Amino acid sequence: MNTIAFIGLGNMGNPMAANLVKAGHTVRGFDLVEANLNTAESNGITVAKSAAEAVTGSEVVITMLPAGAHVLSVYADLVPAAAPGTLFIDSSTIDVMSARKAHTVANEAGMLSIDAPVSGGVGGAAAGTLTFMVGGSSEAFSKAQPVLQPMAGKIVHCGNASAGQAAKICNNMLLGISMIGVGEAFVLAEKLGLSHQALYDVASTSSGQCWSLTSYCPVPGPVPASPANRDYAPGFAAALMLKDLRLAQEAAQAAGAATPMGAAAAQLYTLYEASGGGGEDFSGIIRFLRGDDHQ
Ligand code: NAD
């Protein structure tokens, strides 16, 4: 069992850290928000007065923060406070360039590091069934695996530094594009007088089949568990999808990859958010495509 510093105890970090406590690890947590520290305490996490205090004497440091700038600023404070050989795990979803910088900062100071963004949302964080997409050396990955296990349903070693972030944004760009495609198909079907169920019955067993249709159908009825059946309560909020689509566009521009559909998806989710849909589940984009008032 390890002593683990957990920095960033928000919607995802708190339940993830709670699963580490349940598995028998000693977890020292820090967050800037008092209410999150109170929740952490009730989850058995030892609350530290600062991030540096949480890190001193810990063998593993996990960060679960909003964006790249937060991660780099926390690493600048924490890496000097850690003992050489400490394993740094960043599970935030951040831009690929910041992920590479974070590895460099950690590795140059003699630390092991992985980027390990997740999919599975708050439900997966609470259930300990997240998918971890990992970038980093084989040595860092081997050391991280038993630490990630209590929080994970699946752990995939995607490659070297930043490969986890690359996998995350490629997957989510594909998801954003496919959800818009499924939404457009239903909107066209409505105009042509075709029922939702009829389109579903055909497309779900034909070449139009995809996860956005069969697991997360954006109209109520065909897939009872999808957010469309509860007025598009998230789920995975449209604002978070937009964040990931923007990260994908940044990476595509930096790498010189042509992603016209990804660019169009980012633009449509930008308009959807501007019209008030950012807090809805991302499958609610169908309302925007249809021209519904969703406020
Ligand atoms: P959140 O805003 O609830 O939590 C982030 C926490 O970081 C906040 O509590 C904030 O106070 C804390 N924080 C910020 N700066 C800090 C600092 N310097 N020191 C200590 N704490 C600091 O966000 P979340 O939903 O938990 O998401 C965290 C990350 O996980 C994001 O990168 C997000 O994109 C990613 N993610 C979220 C989901 C989801 O469904 N919520 C799913 C997959 C991935």
Residues whose N, C-alpha, C, O or C-beta is under 5 A from the ligand:
A	BS01	NAD	I7 G8 L9 G10 N11 M12 G13 F30 D31 L32 V33 N36 M64 L65 P66 A67 H70 S91 S92 T93 V118 S119 G121 V122 G235
